[in-house]
Amino acid sequence: LDARAIQRAIDAAQLRGRALFVPAGVYLINETLRVRPNFRTSGGDNYGQPGDGAHNSSVRILGEGMELSVLQAHPPSPSAPLHSILAFDKAEGGDNSEMQEVSQLFLKAGREPSNATGTPVSGQLGLAMYGIFAPGICRSRFSSIHVYGASEVAVVMEGWCNRIDNCNLESSGSAIRVGDDDNANNVDIVDNIIEGIAGTGIVVGGGMNVRIQGNVIEGW
């Protein structure tokens, strides 16, 4: 199981202001990976610990390819799915997390069917409810990401000055949700492939200057 090792790498990248590169491979994610923006900026052995003196720490998480660097949801039990594979927490005081980037990753919340007909079988979908869950994020970009099998929404990105582009999103719920608790202001949703969804392709809960362009949407 790889979640704790990757979590330590995310924390270290944030603390040092470095990008995190995820080499090609399949990584079993048994608990939600979190980008935690609050880090103490001085003193002692407080490496990676949120608390007093915290600041908003941005991070770039980059894979080797959207079909090559695979984060496979692996909950302890299929009946108790992960909340999400990757989550962005809000900063202390409810401030939005800013200047985040995720690119060239495959987030698998399910497993491809293995029977001859290609029909999904029990336990293969919905191993996580969300691929990426970012309820308060600004000035950030999710690009060239493949999300497969999320039971609720493939990508939740709520905030302003954000961009989702060139992603391949497959979900048994909806594909993209922007603007729910926070308005979606100045958001670009462009050139994504949305397929195999049972819910709504793109949900915009509220906001202004939301550009939706060049997306391909196919349901079941």
C-alpha positions as CSV (number, residue, x, y, z in Angstrom):
1,L,0.0,0.0,0.0
2,D,1.4,3.3,-1.1
3,A,-0.8,6.1,0.3
4,R,1.3,7.0,3.3
5,A,4.6,7.2,1.3
6,I,2.9,9.4,-1.3
7,Q,1.4,11.6,1.4
8,R,4.8,12.2,3.0
9,A,6.1,13.1,-0.5
10,I,3.3,15.6,-1.0
11,D,4.0,17.2,2.5
12,A,7.7,17.5,1.7
13,A,7.0,19.0,-1.7
14,Q,4.8,21.6,-0.2
15,L,7.1,22.4,2.7
16,R,10.1,22.9,0.3
17,G,8.2,24.6,-2.5
18,R,9.1,21.8,-5.0
19,A,7.1,19.9,-7.6
20,L,6.3,16.2,-6.9
21,F,6.9,13.8,-9.8
22,V,5.1,10.5,-9.8
23,P,6.9,8.0,-12.0
24,A,5.1,5.5,-14.2
25,G,3.6,2.7,-12.2
26,V,0.5,1.6,-10.3
27,Y,0.2,2.9,-6.7
28,L,-2.4,1.5,-4.3
29,I,-4.2,4.3,-2.5
30,N,-5.8,3.0,0.7
31,E,-6.6,6.4,2.2
32,T,-7.3,9.8,0.7
33,L,-4.2,11.8,-0.3
34,R,-4.5,15.3,1.0
35,V,-2.9,18.6,0.0
36,R,-2.9,20.4,3.3
37,P,-2.2,24.0,2.8
38,N,-1.4,24.9,6.4
39,F,2.2,24.4,7.4
40,R,4.1,25.9,10.3
41,T,6.9,28.1,8.8
42,S,9.4,28.1,11.6
43,G,10.9,26.2,14.5
44,G,11.7,22.7,15.8
45,D,10.5,19.4,14.4
46,N,7.2,20.5,13.0
47,Y,7.8,19.1,9.6
48,G,4.6,19.0,7.6
49,Q,2.4,19.7,10.6
50,P,-0.5,22.1,10.3
51,G,-0.9,24.7,13.1
52,D,0.0,28.1,14.3
53,G,2.1,30.2,12.0
54,A,0.7,28.4,9.0
55,H,0.7,29.6,5.4
56,N,-0.9,28.5,2.1
57,S,1.6,26.2,0.4
58,S,1.1,25.4,-3.2
59,V,2.3,22.2,-4.9
60,R,2.6,20.8,-8.4
61,I,1.9,17.1,-8.7
62,L,3.0,15.8,-12.0
63,G,2.9,12.2,-13.4
64,E,4.7,10.6,-16.3
65,G,1.6,10.3,-18.4
66,M,-2.2,10.2,-17.9
67,E,-2.2,6.5,-18.6
68,L,1.1,5.7,-17.0
69,S,1.2,7.1,-13.5
70,V,-1.8,5.4,-11.9
71,L,-3.2,6.1,-8.5
72,Q,-5.5,3.1,-7.9
73,A,-8.2,3.4,-5.1
74,H,-7.7,0.5,-2.8
75,P,-10.1,0.9,0.2
76,P,-10.0,-1.7,3.0
77,S,-13.4,-2.9,1.8
78,P,-15.4,-2.2,-1.5
79,S,-18.4,-1.5,0.8
80,A,-16.5,1.4,2.5
81,P,-15.1,3.4,-0.5
82,L,-12.6,6.2,-0.1
83,H,-14.1,9.7,0.0
84,S,-11.7,10.7,-2.8
85,I,-8.3,9.8,-4.2
86,L,-6.9,13.3,-4.0
87,A,-8.4,16.1,-1.8
88,F,-7.4,19.7,-1.4
89,D,-8.2,21.1,2.1
90,K,-9.0,24.7,2.8
91,A,-6.5,26.8,4.6
92,E,-7.1,27.8,8.3
93,G,-9.9,30.3,8.7
94,G,-11.6,28.9,5.6
95,D,-9.4,30.6,3.1
96,N,-9.1,29.0,-0.3
97,S,-6.1,26.9,-1.3
98,E,-4.2,28.7,-4.1
99,M,-1.7,28.0,-7.0
100,Q,-2.1,24.2,-7.2
101,E,-1.5,22.1,-10.2
102,V,-2.2,18.4,-11.0
103,S,-1.2,16.9,-14.4
104,Q,-0.5,13.7,-16.2
105,L,-2.1,11.3,-13.7
106,F,-4.6,8.4,-13.9
107,L,-6.9,8.4,-10.9
108,K,-8.7,5.0,-10.9
109,A,-11.7,4.8,-8.6
110,G,-12.7,1.5,-10.1
111,R,-11.2,-1.4,-12.0
112,E,-11.9,-2.2,-15.7
113,P,-14.2,-5.1,-16.3
114,S,-12.5,-8.4,-17.0
115,N,-15.4,-10.5,-18.3
116,A,-15.8,-11.2,-22.0
117,T,-18.7,-8.8,-22.6
118,G,-17.0,-5.8,-21.1
119,T,-19.9,-5.2,-18.7
120,P,-18.8,-3.8,-15.3
121,V,-19.2,-6.4,-12.5
122,S,-19.9,-5.9,-8.8
123,G,-17.1,-4.2,-6.8
124,Q,-15.3,-2.8,-9.8
125,L,-16.7,0.8,-9.7
126,G,-17.1,3.3,-7.0
127,L,-14.0,2.4,-4.9
128,A,-13.8,6.2,-4.3
129,M,-16.7,8.7,-4.4
130,Y,-14.6,11.4,-6.0
131,G,-11.4,11.4,-8.1
132,I,-10.3,14.9,-7.1
133,F,-12.2,16.9,-4.4
134,A,-11.2,20.6,-4.2
135,P,-14.1,22.5,-2.5
136,G,-12.1,25.7,-2.1
137,I,-9.3,26.3,-4.6
138,C,-8.2,29.3,-6.6
139,R,-5.7,30.1,-9.4
140,S,-5.2,26.4,-10.0
141,R,-5.2,24.0,-12.9
142,F,-6.1,20.3,-13.4
143,S,-4.8,19.2,-16.8
144,S,-4.3,15.9,-18.7
145,I,-5.9,13.8,-15.9
146,H,-7.8,10.6,-16.5
147,V,-10.4,9.8,-13.8
148,Y,-12.3,6.5,-14.0
149,G,-15.1,5.0,-11.9
150,A,-15.9,7.6,-9.3
151,S,-19.4,7.0,-7.9
152,E,-20.3,10.7,-7.3
153,V,-18.2,13.2,-9.3
154,A,-14.9,12.8,-11.1
155,V,-13.6,16.3,-10.4
156,V,-14.9,18.8,-7.9
157,M,-13.3,22.2,-8.2
158,E,-15.0,25.1,-6.5
159,G,-13.4,28.6,-6.4
160,W,-12.2,31.2,-8.9
161,C,-9.6,31.7,-11.6
162,N,-9.3,27.9,-12.2
163,R,-8.9,25.7,-15.2
164,I,-9.8,22.1,-16.1
165,D,-8.5,21.1,-19.5
166,N,-7.5,18.1,-21.7
167,C,-8.9,15.6,-19.1
168,N,-10.6,12.2,-19.8
169,L,-13.3,11.8,-17.2
170,E,-15.4,8.7,-16.6
171,S,-17.8,8.5,-13.7
172,S,-20.9,6.6,-12.7
173,G,-22.2,10.0,-11.4
174,S,-21.2,13.4,-12.8
175,A,-17.9,14.4,-14.4
176,I,-17.2,18.0,-13.3
177,R,-18.7,20.1,-10.6
178,V,-17.7,23.8,-10.1
179,G,-19.4,26.4,-8.0
180,D,-21.4,25.0,-5.1
181,D,-20.4,26.3,-1.7
182,D,-18.2,28.8,-3.5
183,N,-19.1,30.6,-6.7
184,A,-17.2,29.5,-9.8
185,N,-15.8,32.8,-11.1
186,N,-13.4,33.1,-14.1
187,V,-13.2,29.3,-14.7
188,D,-12.2,27.6,-17.9
189,I,-13.5,24.1,-18.7
190,V,-12.0,23.3,-22.1
191,D,-11.1,20.4,-24.4
192,N,-12.1,17.6,-22.0
193,I,-13.5,14.2,-23.0
194,I,-16.4,13.2,-20.7
195,E,-17.8,9.7,-21.3
196,G,-19.6,6.8,-19.7
197,I,-21.4,9.0,-17.2
198,A,-24.8,8.3,-15.7
199,G,-25.3,11.8,-14.2
200,T,-24.7,15.3,-15.5
201,G,-21.6,16.0,-17.6
202,I,-20.7,19.5,-16.2
203,V,-22.5,21.0,-13.2
204,V,-22.1,24.8,-12.6
205,G,-23.7,25.7,-9.3
206,G,-23.3,29.4,-9.6
207,G,-20.8,32.1,-10.6
208,M,-19.8,34.2,-13.6
209,N,-17.3,34.1,-16.5
210,V,-17.4,30.4,-16.8
211,R,-16.1,29.3,-20.2
212,I,-17.2,25.8,-21.4
213,Q,-15.6,25.1,-24.7
214,G,-14.5,22.2,-26.9
215,N,-15.7,19.4,-24.6
216,V,-17.0,16.1,-25.8
217,I,-19.7,14.6,-23.6
218,E,-21.1,11.1,-24.0
219,G,-23.4,9.3,-21.6
220,W,-24.2,5.6,-21.2
